[in-house]
Amino acid sequence: MVAHIVIEQFPQPDVKLDYFGGTSGTYAGFDRFGRVKDQKWIKATTVKDRYHYGYDYNSNRLWRQNTLTTGKDWAYTYDGLDRLAKAHRGVLDDPPSEGLLSKNFRHEWNLGPVGNWKGFNEGTGDAWTLEQTRENNEVNEIMGIGQADRQVLYSMPV
């Protein structure tokens, strides 16, 4: 059996994290596998921040929905080895499992066989603001970082 904190009160700044939901014996903040599905931050009696989460069959987080602020939802994509490959922020579709309606920020990783970053891209909307390539040696140390608009940002002497 896994133990979970269901309510945590923080005296300063007088907020609490609530997974309980108010019904004895049930915890609205967790799904049947014990994963967070509804996270509420409450100050006095007002919900100040609230997130809903969705997962795939391997318990990878697929999306995070900010229920109080628009445009700050996240959708996640994984490669065949369950490694995070894409994280996009924007407005989630309804239902959230369909992905984002619009993107306002995104990260994408190109991972090598052992998990080294062969490339990393960051952007807004559909344009990249950062496009990096990375080189690793046989012991997985970063030997060089390049960028699309520059030849080499960083190179380690051999």
TORMIBA-93277 format. One record per residue (C-alpha): x, y, z; residue in three letters. Coordinates in steps of 0.25 Angstrom, whole numbers, padded with zeros to 4 digits. Example, Ala and Ser with C-alpha at 12.3 -4.5 7.8 and 13.67 -1.06 7.14 Angstrom:
<pts>
{east=0049; north=-0018; up=0031; aa=ALA} .
{east=0055; north=-0004; up=0029; aa=SER} .
</pts>
This chain:
<pts>
{east=0000; north=0000; up=0000; aa=MET} .
{east=0005; north=0014; up=-0004; aa=VAL} .
{east=0003; north=0025; up=0006; aa=ALA} .
{east=0000; north=0039; up=0001; aa=HIS} .
{east=-0001; north=0052; up=0008; aa=ILE} .
{east=-0015; north=0057; up=0004; aa=VAL} .
{east=-0015; north=0071; up=0011; aa=ILE} .
{east=-0003; north=0079; up=0014; aa=GLU} .
{east=-0004; north=0092; up=0021; aa=GLN} .
{east=0006; north=0103; up=0020; aa=PHE} .
{east=0005; north=0113; up=0031; aa=PRO} .
{east=0013; north=0123; up=0023; aa=GLN} .
{east=0007; north=0128; up=0013; aa=PRO} .
{east=-0005; north=0122; up=0019; aa=ASP} .
{east=-0008; north=0112; up=0007; aa=VAL} .
{east=-0011; north=0098; up=0007; aa=LYS} .
{east=-0010; north=0087; up=-0004; aa=LEU} .
{east=-0022; north=0078; up=-0004; aa=ASP} .
{east=-0024; north=0065; up=-0011; aa=TYR} .
{east=-0035; north=0060; up=-0001; aa=PHE} .
{east=-0047; north=0066; up=-0008; aa=GLY} .
{east=-0056; north=0065; up=0005; aa=GLY} .
{east=-0062; north=0051; up=0005; aa=THR} .
{east=-0057; north=0041; up=0015; aa=SER} .
{east=-0049; north=0029; up=0010; aa=GLY} .
{east=-0048; north=0035; up=-0004; aa=THR} .
{east=-0037; north=0044; up=-0010; aa=TYR} .
{east=-0042; north=0053; up=-0022; aa=ALA} .
{east=-0028; north=0057; up=-0025; aa=GLY} .
{east=-0023; north=0043; up=-0028; aa=PHE} .
{east=-0027; north=0033; up=-0039; aa=ASP} .
{east=-0028; north=0018; up=-0036; aa=ARG} .
{east=-0013; north=0016; up=-0038; aa=PHE} .
{east=-0009; north=0027; up=-0028; aa=GLY} .
{east=-0005; north=0037; up=-0038; aa=ARG} .
{east=-0008; north=0052; up=-0036; aa=VAL} .
{east=-0021; north=0055; up=-0045; aa=LYS} .
{east=-0026; north=0068; up=-0038; aa=ASP} .
{east=-0017; north=0077; up=-0030; aa=GLN} .
{east=-0023; north=0089; up=-0023; aa=LYS} .
{east=-0015; north=0100; up=-0016; aa=TRP} .
{east=-0025; north=0108; up=-0006; aa=ILE} .
{east=-0023; north=0121; up=0002; aa=LYS} .
{east=-0034; north=0122; up=0012; aa=ALA} .
{east=-0046; north=0117; up=0004; aa=THR} .
{east=-0042; north=0121; up=-0009; aa=THR} .
{east=-0035; north=0112; up=-0020; aa=VAL} .
{east=-0023; north=0120; up=-0024; aa=LYS} .
{east=-0017; north=0109; up=-0034; aa=ASP} .
{east=-0022; north=0096; up=-0039; aa=ARG} .
{east=-0017; north=0086; up=-0049; aa=TYR} .
{east=-0023; north=0074; up=-0055; aa=HIS} .
{east=-0014; north=0063; up=-0061; aa=TYR} .
{east=-0015; north=0051; up=-0071; aa=GLY} .
{east=-0006; north=0039; up=-0073; aa=TYR} .
{east=-0003; north=0028; up=-0083; aa=ASP} .
{east=-0003; north=0013; up=-0079; aa=TYR} .
{east=0012; north=0014; up=-0075; aa=ASN} .
{east=0008; north=0025; up=-0065; aa=SER} .
{east=0015; north=0036; up=-0074; aa=ASN} .
{east=0009; north=0049; up=-0072; aa=ARG} .
{east=0002; north=0053; up=-0085; aa=LEU} .
{east=-0004; north=0066; up=-0081; aa=TRP} .
{east=-0005; north=0077; up=-0070; aa=ARG} .
{east=-0017; north=0086; up=-0070; aa=GLN} .
{east=-0017; north=0099; up=-0063; aa=ASN} .
{east=-0032; north=0101; up=-0059; aa=THR} .
{east=-0031; north=0115; up=-0055; aa=LEU} .
{east=-0022; north=0121; up=-0066; aa=THR} .
{east=-0023; north=0120; up=-0081; aa=THR} .
{east=-0011; north=0117; up=-0090; aa=GLY} .
{east=-0003; north=0110; up=-0079; aa=LYS} .
{east=-0007; north=0096; up=-0081; aa=ASP} .
{east=0004; north=0086; up=-0085; aa=TRP} .
{east=0004; north=0074; up=-0094; aa=ALA} .
{east=0015; north=0064; up=-0094; aa=TYR} .
{east=0020; north=0053; up=-0104; aa=THR} .
{east=0030; north=0042; up=-0101; aa=TYR} .
{east=0039; north=0033; up=-0110; aa=ASP} .
{east=0038; north=0018; up=-0111; aa=GLY} .
{east=0046; north=0017; up=-0098; aa=LEU} .
{east=0037; north=0025; up=-0090; aa=ASP} .
{east=0047; north=0037; up=-0090; aa=ARG} .
{east=0041; north=0051; up=-0091; aa=LEU} .
{east=0043; north=0056; up=-0105; aa=ALA} .
{east=0033; north=0068; up=-0106; aa=LYS} .
{east=0027; north=0078; up=-0096; aa=ALA} .
{east=0018; north=0088; up=-0102; aa=HIS} .
{east=0010; north=0099; up=-0095; aa=ARG} .
{east=-0003; north=0105; up=-0100; aa=GLY} .
{east=-0018; north=0103; up=-0099; aa=VAL} .
{east=-0022; north=0088; up=-0098; aa=LEU} .
{east=-0033; north=0082; up=-0107; aa=ASP} .
{east=-0046; north=0077; up=-0101; aa=ASP} .
{east=-0044; north=0065; up=-0097; aa=PRO} .
{east=-0029; north=0068; up=-0093; aa=PRO} .
{east=-0024; north=0055; up=-0099; aa=SER} .
{east=-0026; north=0061; up=-0113; aa=GLU} .
{east=-0014; north=0070; up=-0111; aa=GLY} .
{east=-0013; north=0085; up=-0112; aa=LEU} .
{east=-0022; north=0095; up=-0120; aa=LEU} .
{east=-0011; north=0105; up=-0120; aa=SER} .
{east=0004; north=0105; up=-0116; aa=LYS} .
{east=0011; north=0117; up=-0109; aa=ASN} .
{east=0023; north=0111; up=-0104; aa=PHE} .
{east=0030; north=0098; up=-0107; aa=ARG} .
{east=0043; north=0089; up=-0104; aa=HIS} .
{east=0047; north=0077; up=-0112; aa=GLU} .
{east=0059; north=0067; up=-0110; aa=TRP} .
{east=0066; north=0058; up=-0120; aa=ASN} .
{east=0071; north=0047; up=-0111; aa=LEU} .
{east=0082; north=0037; up=-0114; aa=GLY} .
{east=0081; north=0022; up=-0111; aa=PRO} .
{east=0086; north=0024; up=-0096; aa=VAL} .
{east=0078; north=0037; up=-0094; aa=GLY} .
{east=0089; north=0048; up=-0098; aa=ASN} .
{east=0083; north=0060; up=-0104; aa=TRP} .
{east=0087; north=0060; up=-0119; aa=LYS} .
{east=0079; north=0072; up=-0121; aa=GLY} .
{east=0070; north=0082; up=-0113; aa=PHE} .
{east=0060; north=0092; up=-0119; aa=ASN} .
{east=0052; north=0103; up=-0112; aa=GLU} .
{east=0042; north=0112; up=-0118; aa=GLY} .
{east=0029; north=0120; up=-0118; aa=THR} .
{east=0017; north=0116; up=-0127; aa=GLY} .
{east=0023; north=0109; up=-0139; aa=ASP} .
{east=0036; north=0116; up=-0139; aa=ALA} .
{east=0049; north=0112; up=-0132; aa=TRP} .
{east=0056; north=0122; up=-0124; aa=THR} .
{east=0068; north=0112; up=-0120; aa=LEU} .
{east=0073; north=0100; up=-0129; aa=GLU} .
{east=0084; north=0093; up=-0122; aa=GLN} .
{east=0092; north=0081; up=-0126; aa=THR} .
{east=0101; north=0074; up=-0116; aa=ARG} .
{east=0113; north=0064; up=-0117; aa=GLU} .
{east=0116; north=0054; up=-0106; aa=ASN} .
{east=0129; north=0045; up=-0105; aa=ASN} .
{east=0129; north=0030; up=-0102; aa=GLU} .
{east=0127; north=0032; up=-0087; aa=VAL} .
{east=0115; north=0041; up=-0089; aa=ASN} .
{east=0122; north=0055; up=-0086; aa=GLU} .
{east=0117; north=0067; up=-0094; aa=ILE} .
{east=0128; north=0070; up=-0104; aa=MET} .
{east=0122; north=0081; up=-0112; aa=GLY} .
{east=0109; north=0089; up=-0113; aa=ILE} .
{east=0106; north=0096; up=-0126; aa=GLY} .
{east=0094; north=0105; up=-0130; aa=GLN} .
{east=0088; north=0108; up=-0143; aa=ALA} .
{east=0092; north=0122; up=-0145; aa=ASP} .
{east=0106; north=0120; up=-0139; aa=ARG} .
{east=0116; north=0110; up=-0142; aa=GLN} .
{east=0120; north=0105; up=-0128; aa=VAL} .
{east=0116; north=0110; up=-0115; aa=LEU} .
{east=0124; north=0101; up=-0106; aa=TYR} .
{east=0135; north=0091; up=-0110; aa=SER} .
{east=0143; north=0083; up=-0100; aa=MET} .
{east=0157; north=0081; up=-0102; aa=PRO} .
{east=0162; north=0067; up=-0104; aa=VAL} .
</pts>
